[in-house]
């Protein structure tokens, strides 16, 4: 490890950056340095801007991806190297505001019904019924599932922003999780990972496998809408909103720092589409697999 990389890593650790953010920032800086065949601390503003243009115009990367590279370089230049006057020379572009393609309840039922693996089905059911992020799902432990009748919740430990929170655990989801635990996690302890790697059960499931479960199910169900497993999180929020759950409550379940982040789902929801006493029990609201789309 070079001294510069260690300085950058240490600076991110001191600021409490998540492991994935550290890896992403380092990767972005390394790729830029390799592109110019130059040490990162010697890159000029012109070289930084040229690489950002290269990502946009030649590699056709999304604005959000390019902005992430800009943030990584800003951190290196301003926070690590102390050259704060260069911040304005590392631009951040305005990202287009696009709404994701929302899965209907019938599509989610078909998606879950297309899976033959109990592990994959339980993983995607948990994603939809609890609204957890992919990394939060992968790092879920048995002891995070509180099935006490007067609690019934899932504890998210150190989610995005290094924050703990609680999300939904409905009877339908609990029944599925118990079936999976009896079938696939025989002998596991309460503090063990719920979803593990096939090659090494002592390690949590990797993000790539979680995405693979989703894409495989999406293809098998004949769903052509774009988006990865995060689509289930979008559906979680929107379907709760349609069922009459208030925006503030959904925001807490999602772990959003700002209510304005959750309010985007107001543009995706159909008011009064599905309401009832079991508004929070998303799995029980799904139609039978293979039902016509609504």
Buried (B, 14 or more C-beta within 10 A) or exposed (E): EEEBBEBBBEBBEEEEBBEEBBEBBBEBBEEBBEBBEEEBBEBEBEBBBBBBEBBBEEEEBEBEBBBBBBBBBBBBBBBBBEBEEBBEBBEBEEEEEEEBEBBBBBBBBBBBBBBEEEBBBBBBBBBBBBBBBBBBBBBBBBEBBBEEEEEBBBBBEEBBEEEEBBBBBBBBBBEBBEEBBEEBBEEBEEEBBBBBBEEEEEEBBBBEBBBBBBEBBBEBBEBEEEBBBBBBBBBBBBBBBBBEBEBEEBBEBBBBEEEEEBBBBEEBBEEEBBEEEBBBBBBEBBBEBEBEEE
